[in-house]
């Protein structure tokens, strides 16, 4: 297999190995594990190709799961066998219509028939088109190489060949299933259709698109024109977006781009780049970034003004990533403090001195960034939404105590569900009579392939409040 993936040059890993590793990742997601964590356990030589195939499977998992139920009504007793079937079916969905040969030679290492598409910044790589018989053969070989999968070789072989033989009839049946048509859980589709009757389809389509690689220029280290010029000289096609953003025409490994080591820029979605300017920080302010990791918005605040900043996050490991990012960007200083603590419990971390500005980028379902993390839709459950709303309420009510009179709080989520956006903001204003709602974008729906002033972006919600003096 020859796949260009960030950090991994084209290699020759047999498709059977990638199928098996991807099945392990998919099995983990179906058991409730994040794909990021599952991929971290994949051997380094196979991680690039496995990541590409796993991302692809997550995007086609609705179709693959319905197909599996149509072809194999009873769930295989071995979860890894089911996952291998799902990965192979997802890969066959981009194959040709050519049927597998009855006999004859089959490529032994799964060489693709088509070239791989360009990879995105987070490993969302378009899959090459493999000959169907290659996928079938390699899936069977993957099963044959694992003791726990060997009993399912016949099931896997027969199921995949049946799909290829009856593909047209099965495609007609797929169209009748909401999960297969939109590659999202039905509860998710229903929720979006209720909230956005005019454009729910475009939201789902954007979620299945490949996200661009978008950068934010660090104004303390470079100008956008400087960065664009350096990219041009290095043969990197890119364009300006928003006030400080740059979008690459073809994503590539960030470490290979001019200015990475020098801290000229950070990777940040165009929609997320709106947060720091909305808070209106100025020199000398005391600022709290309440849910700071991984640090993109933290860095942006420090780029905009000379402030005293407390970066707070519940996860010490994620907070270390914030520190690493700030050091690369040349933004770490004695005026920046980091603390691992629960934002909803100020008594455990607040010294009683109020903040002039508070950024509350609170935990959410992340339903607005599914194109970058396609496993999210399969990890979430409908009852996660009200639980998340309760957590958000606890956090913002607690943080409001820490805002100085005349100060501001910016409420942010990367969600498209109104429960976590406008309804949450309206409820907050109703609970706090001293909160004046200021101008902010409100709900940003994800865009894909469009030409908006801020550039193509993920889904976010913004609400800005000022505290009465």
Helices and strands as residue ranges (DSSP letters): H 15-30, H 35-40, H 44-59, H 61-71, H 79-92, H 132-144, H 147-150, H 153-165, H 167-174, H 178-182, H 186-195, H 200-207, E 214-217, H 224-233, E 238-241, E 245-248, G 254-256, E 265-267, H 274-279, E 286-289, H 296-304, E 308-313, H 316-328, E 336-340, G 346-348, E 355-361, H 376-379, H 382-400, E 403-413, G 418-420, H 422-431, E 435-444, E 460-467
